[in-house]
Amino acid sequence: MWHLAAVIGPVDLPGGVAGYSTVAGRNRTGPATIKAPQWARKDYPMPQNTPGAPLPGPLPEWFPRGMALLRDPALNKGSAFSERERDMLGLCGLLPPHVSTQEEQVERVLGNFRRIDSPLERYIMLQALQDRNEALFYRVIMENPDETMPVIYTPTVGLACQQYGHIYRSPRGLYVSAADRGRVSTVLRNWPYRDASIIVVTDGERILGLGDLGASGMGIPIGKLALYTSCAGVHPRRCLPVMFDVGTNNESLLEDPLYLGLRQRRLTGTEYDELMEEFLEATQEVFPGIAVQFEDFANHNAFRLLQTYRDRIPCFNDDIQGTAAVTVSGILSALRVSGGALRDQTFLFLGAGEAARGIADLLTAAMVDEGLDEVSARQRCWMVDSRGLVVRSRIALAEHKRAYAHEHPAVDSFPEAVEILRPTAIIGVGAVANAFTREVIETMSRLNERPIVFALSNPTSKSECTAEQAYAWSGGKALFASGSPFDPVEIDGQRFVPRQGNNSYIFPGVGLGAVSVQASRITDGMFMAAARALADSVEAADLEQGSLFPSLYRVREVSLQIAVAVARIAFAEDLAGIPEPADLEAMMREQMYDPAYTSYVG
């Protein structure tokens, strides 16, 4: 991804010069084996912090020239280098004569993108663009989110992870493996950017609804962090994707000659925990205060890791807390249409894993805010898993299900549970494709004037139903959201525009808010604030067309408002590491990355 000889400069002696961070004015220090890029240091700004303006001159000796510059994605502008830049930076003859604008380059990229039919080939194309011209990559994503975000993330990223070893092109992110025990901090110091502020880490055991993909799950942290930049303007230098490779139990991967991860069974128990402890301690040693987002861990690790570390470091689990916030936001938007109060709803989940538990917990907290006691609020949330309705009398009930295991006779099937419990909302998070059958949707429509139907499993192949099915089977009554994108639907002359209940509405803003004020912890209160801020951003025109979330074209502004709401909670809970600024929103806005080209010469 980076050509270190051209960008980083000389190698330090052991215990060499510390890198510096520009995050919210705080200097982070720590020993480094390799020097960070000059713009990551205290005395030299990142180029994209001043879009369109020339860098402070004269250019330092370390600044790359010629082919080295063209091969550095953080600095490369391709055919957009000016004639003066070409003269002074050794680029004459290395580029076609015409000096392109960034707009012309975007047009060229989109033309090629739209000529490709295969989603996977589109993914490969955009990854190649990111590897050669970072600013242009983000410009394309930000200006065309409806076309590109489903490619760089769900649903296409699932297929990309399944094929990761076969489509691998160039290194991106860090791999921390079981072979690194005892030297994890050294591995982290190999990352060239000392101002990293957010880590997204996965162990690959439960990638989307696809199961154990081992080290091939690296596509998830890479995609998530691309959304941090695209949706919330977190600078790419502050984003660190990590694959925590402890092996895989997927036989097909272990037998695949092109698989890139450790060829061993997964570590479990004490060995797993000790390596995770070493990794998380090292993150705070090498990048003090860095936020850690846990992503796509299996249930048996997800809950306990969050409980173990949430009060020790700034961290969160997006599958538990991010999914919860976006779902609660969608419910609040739906209730603006149906007219009901949250405390009067009954929620039935298909699935009883980390997503279901996280959503149920946040719904419970929201209902408590509306005046219900916690016991009564929990009793409005029910779950169905592979064994039927989760009830208190069940033998060998998993710990994370106990809070929502109520006194009730056993019920074997989801359709039967819908008929008996009469929910106002059904929420699919169990990756059981086509589980919201015509019978289920018609029953919901008979029981409710405006049934809430959230088919949140992804990728698309795991969706509980399509948007067209939900609207058609309900006669246009359903208030629908999904985990994967669906095209607009027309029913009896009415046009519905379903929108994804995607975590990309939540986690980028939460991350921006937390790191901008150096929050020492990331709390449930922050996710509640994020959910309400997202719901507040949905306009009447959105609701009129069936959209329970704002357009992706507004996602940066929405993320900014979420970041402000999160930061205010950090100050209110005394978790912020900086004094509260007079204009919090202006401070946040100033930090947001703009992928405009920088002029390298005056």
Buried (B, 14 or more C-beta within 10 A) or exposed (E): BBBBEBBBBEEBEEEBBBBBBBBBEBBBEBBBEBBBBBBBBBEBBBBBBBBEEBBEEEBEEBBBEBEBBBBBBBBBBBBBBBEEBBEBBBBBEEBEEEBBEBEEBBEBBBEEBEEBEEBBBBBBBBBEBBBBBBBBBBBBBBBBBEBBBBBBBBBBBBBBBBBBBEBBEEEBBBBBBBEBBEEBBEBBBEBBBBBBBBBBBBBBBBBBBBBBBBBBBBBBBBBBBBBBBBBBBBBBBBBBBBBBBBBBBBEEBBEBEEBBBBBBEBBEEEEBBEBBEBBBBBBBBBBEBBBBBBBBBBBBBBBBBBEBBBEEBBBBBBBBBBBBBBBBBBBBBBBBBBEBEBBEBBBBBBBBBBBBBBBBBBBBBBBBEEEBEEEEBBBBBBBBBEEBBBBEEBEEBBEBBEBBBBEBEEBEEBBBBBBBBBBBBBBBBBBBBEBBBEEBBBBBBEBBEBBBBBBBBBBBBBBBBBBBBBBBBBEBBBBBBBBBBBEEBEBEEEEBBBBBBBBBBBBBBBBBBBBBBBBBBBBBBBBBBBBBBBBBBBEEEBBEEBBBBBBBEBBBEBBBBBBBBBBBBBBEBEBBBBEEBEEBEEBBBEBBBBBEBBBBBE
